[in-house]
Amino acid sequence: MNTRPTLLRTLAGGLAGGAAVCAALYATFATWGGSKRGEVGMLFDPSTQSAKLIAIWKEIEPLPLLTSSPGLIIGSYFGFAIGYALVYRSVAAAWPVGIVNRVARLGSMIWLTGAFFEVQGPVNLAHQPIRPTAIALAFWAVAALAEALAVVAVVDRGVWSGIATTGITGTAAVITDPGRINPTP
């Protein structure tokens, strides 16, 4: 018996993760952060944010691709989410059982990408101060957890109830480890 989730379910998990990360990034960075042109928000307040970063994001042409060609960047978010789902598929059997454990681990992996971006981009290139950096890192944590939850929930389908059905026959199975389905005796 193949104990790994199917490739199709893994791809579906990646697409769900992409949708979740896009929604979370919009809710945090765009809505609360004020990343839209003409808005201030928590991240673009001139009294707490680097003038250089504000200019890069909102004034200097060409504007960031997320504002000038959002489809390209949003597509890349989905691509990364599919990548994370594939990584998750390859390591899930070795991780502790339980949705919280798995989401925390995958979410931490995803968050590190956002943290790396913050250090290399806004902090390094635009001299972003500590307060907006901390806010951005918190926003990345929300997005990473949303993405991880969506990926784990879809890839480990059935984990919520502990009961699933197997194959075409639909016989009951108990999930003792998400990703490994054992037919009930």
N, C-alpha and C positions, 0 to 999 in steps of 0.2 A: 504494500500500500504506500502511495506517495503521501508523505506527511507534510509536505510544503504546500502553501496555498498555490492555486493555479496562477499562471502568468496573467490570464485575463482578470482575475480578481485582484492581482497585484497592480495591474494597470488601472483598474477602476479605483483602487485605493489611492493611487497617485493622482488621478483626476479629482477625486474628492478632496485630497490634500491640497491640490492647486486651487480649487474653489474656496476652500477654507482659509488658506493663507491670503488669497486676494481679498476676501471679505474682511479679514482681520486687519490687514495692512490699510485698507480703505478706512475702516472704522477708527483706527488709531492715528496713522500718519496724516491722512487726508482730512478726517473730520476733527479730531482733537489737536493734531499737530499743526494744522494750518498750512499744509504744503501747497495748497492751491494759490495761484497768483492773486494778489490783492487781499489775502487773508494773513492774519498774524498767528493765532493759535499758540500752543504750548512750546513749539519748536522754532518758531520764527519771530519771536518777540525781540526787537532790536536791543532791548535793555539786558537780555540774557544770552543772546545768540551772536555769533561771529558775523560781522558785516560781510565778510568775504563769503561765508556760506549762504547767506541770504541772497547776495548778488549772483552767486553761481546757480542757485536753485531757481530764482525768480526773475533775474534781470539780464544777465549776460547771454547773448545769443551765440550759438544755438542753445536753447533751453535743454534740460535733461530729457533723455528719450522717454522717460515715463510721462512727461507732460506733452512732448511733441509727437511721439509715436507710441502711445501706450500699449497698443496691441503687441508690439515686439517684446516689451518688458513683461507684460502679463503672460505672454506665451512662454517666456523663459521661466517664470514662476511655476507654470504647469510642468515644464520640462524638469526643473529641479525637484518638484514634488514627486514626479514619476521616478526619478533617480533615488530619492529617499525611500520610496516604497520598495524599490528593488533591493536596496541595501537592507531595509527592514526584513524583507522576505528571506534574505540570506543569513541573518543573524537571530531572528526571532526565536528559533528553537533553543538557542543557548541562553536566552534571557529569562529572568524569573517570570513566573506565571502572574497574571493580573494586569488589568487595564491600567491601573495607576503606575505600576512599575514600568510597564512598556512605554506608556505615553511620556513619562518623565525621562526615560533614557533617550527615546527618539527625539523628543522635544529639546533635550539638551544638545544633541548633535545638530539639530536644525538651528537652534539659537546661536551656536558657535559661528555659523556662517554670517548671521546678522551682526554679531559682535565683531567679527573680523572686518566686515564691511565698514562698520562705524569707526574702527581704529584706523583703517587704511584710507578711508575717504574723508568723512567730516572732521575727524580729530587730526589726522596727519596733514591732509591737503588744505583744509579750510580752518584749522585751529578752533574747532568747536569747543566751547567751554564745558565744564563738568556737568552742570545742571541739565542742559539739553542733551548731553551724551547719556546721562542716567535715564532721562525720559525716553530717549530713542531705544536704549537697551531694554527698557520695560516694554515698550511697544513691540520690539522684536520678540520678547518672551511671550507676549499674548499671541502673536502670529505663529510662533513656533509651536506653542501648545495646541493651538487650533488645528494646525496642519498635522501634527503628530496624532491628535485624537481622531481626526478624520481618516488618516492612513491606517492606524491600528484598528479602528472600528470596522473598516471595510475589509482589510486584509484578514483580520481575525474574526470574521463574521460569525455570529453565534456566541461570542464571548460574553455578551450581556446576560444571557439566560443560562449559559452552561449546557444547553441542550441544542443539538442541531440534527439535521437529517443527513444521511449519507447517500450518495449516488442517485441512481434512477429509482431504486426501490423505495427510498424515503424512510428506511428503517431508522429508528432513534439511535442517537449516539450521544455519549457524554464527552464534553470537552474538558479534559484534565489539564491540558496545556494548549492554549490557543495556537492554532497552526498544526496541531496533532489531534486528529479525531479518532477516537477509539470506539468501535461498535459496542453497544451495551450487551451484557451477557444474556 
